[in-house]
């Protein structure tokens, strides 16, 4: 068996792992790289992936986030026609996310072409989109549903079970059993794991007792998240300061998962009278759709969410959420000078309507920006977190005078303690463990933590493009 790492090795984004056995070749995830200009170059290099996509038998997809799913249409453009197995909720989300990804790429290419022509250049160096909306749409029929706990056989020698990862709606960690010569071999792919005891979703399912091969994420493998009560204190303080200064509070948020979690937390703080009654604008068509899809899968939501939803129905004046749909309504929000709470995508401030709200509010010292999620290196969100006093939005300089609040306890990813706790479910160390999906420093520290706290010795840090024969 051979495993090749084509993404999320030594970095967080671009998850794509190729598994080759004697008679089967399959991918686990096929994600887009994210994080500024370097990521765009990596995505352009993925025009041919480095392997023959027509020889891939099937794809297993852990969840809908674009850094795990965003190159699936590119795979299809190059000739892949096999099935893509994932959970029903993930399929619902992909119908929104993949089309949105294609739309953003088309618009960015159009903008770059207009800009080049405006400055007197031919536009010859403008990269076309990796795929179009039509090509993304054509990928959707390849999706095949697999429920949690259901064993499927995508090939005669491969059996797969999807387990709830508690990361975003429909997210899964994978149990893959490969038979052939000798005894069957079990592979576990963590995908992205969520934290226990967090709002909205059920907790991650425990891992299976044994495995031959493990690929474990390490996004936050070098740190611990703040306890949720401290996070709530930070949110309350950010609201209090911004309201006292008569400014707006802008919350960049991932459309899937994070937006719904923030809505839950704000409603819960209002219910407990830690915040006054609120009106919140959710300005993201994708977040609006993701919220609708979330409510359409009640079995995936935890008991606390059902209880809070019932309270909101009984107290409609305590917290009003307005889902902003059309562009004109979005633009009108920028006319509000005080008191607005705006949740908008994208979560790393790289695209979408959030950039307009930041352009209008960052120069105003009375305003606040609440950063509530991971910010990859090279993104606008990361520059804000790192204390930049001047950023560029739509090619124009924007001074940063607004207060930047970084809330560390809302991550959809397990922290080091959460990851180690999940790994303790193994009765014996896997024969081979690969630490993936983490920036280099985080991955190194997590490898050391595994050795110190669990006593595992065969733990490897694969590099981009590396192949390992087992």
HELIX and SHEET records of a PDB file:
HELIX    1   1 UNK A   37  UNK A   45  1                                   9    
HELIX    2   2 UNK A   53  UNK A   55  5                                   3    
HELIX    3   3 UNK A   66  UNK A   69  1                                   4    
HELIX    4   4 UNK A   72  UNK A   77  1                                   6    
HELIX    5   5 UNK A   88  UNK A  118  1                                  31    
HELIX    6   6 UNK A  133  UNK A  139  1                                   7    
HELIX    7   7 UNK A  140  UNK A  142  5                                   3    
HELIX    8   8 UNK A  228  UNK A  244  1                                  17    
HELIX    9   9 UNK A  258  UNK A  271  1                                  14    
HELIX   10  10 UNK A  285  UNK A  295  1                                  11    
HELIX   11  11 UNK A  298  UNK A  300  5                                   3    
HELIX   12  12 UNK A  303  UNK A  314  1                                  12    
HELIX   13  13 UNK A  327  UNK A  333  1                                   7    
HELIX   14  14 UNK A  354  UNK A  361  1                                   8    
HELIX   15  15 UNK A  380  UNK A  385  1                                   6    
HELIX   16  16 UNK A  416  UNK A  423  1                                   8    
HELIX   17  17 UNK A  440  UNK A  454  1                                  15    
SHEET    1   A 7 UNK A 143  UNK A 145  0                                        
SHEET    2   A 7 UNK A  83  UNK A  86  1                                        
SHEET    3   A 7 UNK A  58  UNK A  60  1                                        
SHEET    4   A 7 UNK A  25  UNK A  28  1                                        
SHEET    5   A 7 UNK A  16  UNK A  20 -1                                        
SHEET    6   A 7 UNK A   2  UNK A   7 -1                                        
SHEET    7   A 7 UNK A 467  UNK A 469 -1                                        
SHEET    1   B 7 UNK A 151  UNK A 155  0                                        
SHEET    2   B 7 UNK A 158  UNK A 164 -1                                        
SHEET    3   B 7 UNK A 172  UNK A 178 -1                                        
SHEET    4   B 7 UNK A 185  UNK A 189 -1                                        
SHEET    5   B 7 UNK A 213  UNK A 217  1                                        
SHEET    6   B 7 UNK A 432  UNK A 436  1                                        
SHEET    7   B 7 UNK A 459  UNK A 460  1                                        
SHEET    1   C 6 UNK A 319  UNK A 323  0                                        
SHEET    2   C 6 UNK A 278  UNK A 283  1                                        
SHEET    3   C 6 UNK A 341  UNK A 344  1                                        
SHEET    4   C 6 UNK A 249  UNK A 252  1                                        
SHEET    5   C 6 UNK A 368  UNK A 371  1                                        
SHEET    6   C 6 UNK A 403  UNK A 406  1                                        
SHEET    1   D 2 UNK A 390  UNK A 393  0                                        
SHEET    2   D 2 UNK A 396  UNK A 399 -1                                        
END                                                                             
